[in-house]
Amino acid sequence: MSREIKIEHICRVEGHGGVTIDLEKDIVKLEIFEGSRFFEFLVAGKSYDEIPVIVCRICAICSISHMITSLMTIENAFGIQISKQTMLLRELIHCGGMLESHGLHLFCLAAPDYLGCNSIVGVADKKPELANIGLKLKKLGNRIQEIIGGGRPIHPINLRIGGFGKIPEKHELLALKNELEMAVNDGIKAAAFFSKIDTFPVDEPQYFSALKPVGNRFSFYGKNICVSENSNSGFFNENKVEEFEIRDYRKVCQEVVIQHSNAKHSLYNGKPFMTGALARVMMFGNMLYGRSKEALDMVRITRNPLCNNLAQAIELVYASQRCLEIIDELLDIRMENETLPVFQLGKCTGTAALEVPRGTLYHHYEFDESGKNIKTDIITPTAINLASMEQGVRGIVELHRQDATSVEVITSKTGMLLRAYDPCISCSVH
Amino acid sequence: MSKPRIGIYGLSSCAGDQLTILNCEDELLEIASQVEIKSFIMAQTGNEETSIDIALVEGTVSTKRDLERLKEIRSRTNILVAIGTCAVWGGMYAMRNDIPRAEMIRCVYGEKGLKYFDAASEPEVLPAEPLKNFVKVDLSIPGCPMEKKWFLRIFKSFLHGDVIDLPNFSLCSECKMVENECLLVNRGLLCLGPITIAGCKARCPSHNIPCIGCYGPVDEANYAAEVNILLSSGYAIEEIKRKMGFFVFNPDLKQSQ
């Protein structure tokens, strides 16, 4: 019997990585061989306003996430205030990005695992309604991104420092409302499907991390970083939570260079931790409201990383519902083209963080007197999750190493676990 | 007649061109029924790396592994299509190919990282280069990302054996057709429209945003004229070079100084 298990290439995930397991020597390696594009180096020496269009190209699925976080970082550095209209339009396109990303992951990448097929084509064969819901949600997310982002869903062009190139037409937003209402219901159906799938026991990450929503409602925007230690209490438990300011993100993400991975790992207190939809819902799910709260109340969700699928389904409901609220608010405040804010350049530093599809994304830039970038640091959610993913695989190996069918079982469970994290490998290396 | 066998591949990239294919939500299932998708690692399991009719390849060659993969794909496909500006031109990742990789590794991964990369027997990290520098490319679809419309049109042309027709004129032609005010001449902005290949219907200028050249250069681009306009608008040559360098437009700028 072979004592080595090799997954040459993890499929149905974004980017390039594999797994090597040596049962005898007790080695588990999540190998990330995606080539580095050295983004932190590419932006060095560039003018502040050139950074967003470069860094959004770290990843296509997450281009809107990088774009917004980059703008927030620059605005934080130069002390630029943005209008209510800009804030709302940005949140709207961000929610569109969430719908597309979660839609792609849940229905095209994850669902085949639970229906015994290879791709969305198989899902359409076995559960036509599910495939239909998935493609519809994904398409809607893309349409929102097209309308706000300037006509294409990937690498949006219309977002500017302090505002927008051109604001969308009122009728374009109104036209989204019907579909968004359907999307809320479809999200609930997705949650029902993912709540019924069979999971298997997996080592739960010791820590979860997410941004704490600013107000008392669930949100992808937050002011402080929260790290919660594994407890049985379920939702947000004040006693077990450590809170950090965003500019102190390095206290949470202690990066280490790993020989077998072109992406660095992040550790908290020397331990792996998990970020993403599951962390958000487990820590701040009690702040969900309306239909997304109904969705949460309907299901049983645990800290098992496989439940990240279910948490994403709940966020589909939240994101759709939030889009509807934002559109109403935008129509209320009467949108108009605004002039972009004027600001002073000067030696400064900016840091921002945002909850994006796969977890918390951090950007940090330093500028000289003329607004040239002198230092950049980007930590992506998948880079944060890699250590926890590797630990999860180790747990699966421990559990099954003695089984007669261990190779098949370990291979299949490893694939399912890694996909549940919805890794974006291009982002993790960047 | 048997269905065409295709493979969809990504080298080092943002996956935006593969995602553009997955973003054809209305056409996706129909596409899958018209061809046999032998390999699409990003979207399916059970991939077969076998002989195929058409390979769609995204991304740049940035590692030794990328290069081996590209050559291996070329050896078993009839037609190789470069999808997206990275695959066609090298794209943004190639903007600092003038810098030794070791310096970039040290900047991003530190001394320890450099040691790990050095530990590999041959240099694993390569400058980011387009596919055509290594293998024969039969068709190029530029765009960052590739436009869905062009992908679908070309895909249909392949299925029907039609002639493939991509724009071969500059972005300015499209910009004039939608009657935008000229950002370069009238507003003095650093717009790369005149030297960039068309295909996006002048998306950025239509949003009051200058073109950054994400489709790559048009054939016989008149770099000198572009640079002279920009110099006369008061832009420093360093800034012009930097902006042209985003998507690796590489004219010899000395002649126009």
Interface residues (C-beta under 8 A of the other chain):
Chain A: H9 C11 R12 V13 E14 G15 H16 F33 E34 G35 S36 R37 F38 E40 F41 L42 A44 K46 S47 E50 V53 I54 R57 I58 C59 A60 I61 S63 E100 L104 C108 L109 P112 N118 S119 I120 V121 A124 A131 L135 K136 K138 K139 N142 G150 G151 R152 P153 I154 H155 I157 N158 R160 G165 K166 V257 Q259 K264 G415 S426
Chain B: G10 L11 S12 S13 C14 A15 G16 D17 Q18 L19 T20 L22 N23 E25 D26 L28 L29 A32 F40 I41 M42 A43 Q44 T45 G46 N47 T60 S62 T63 R65 D66 G91 M92 Y93 M95 R96 I99 E103 M104 I105 C107 V108 Y109 G110 K112 G113 Y116 A119 V125 A128 C144 P145 E147 C200 R203 C204 S206 H207 N208 I209 I212 C214 E239 R242 K243 F246
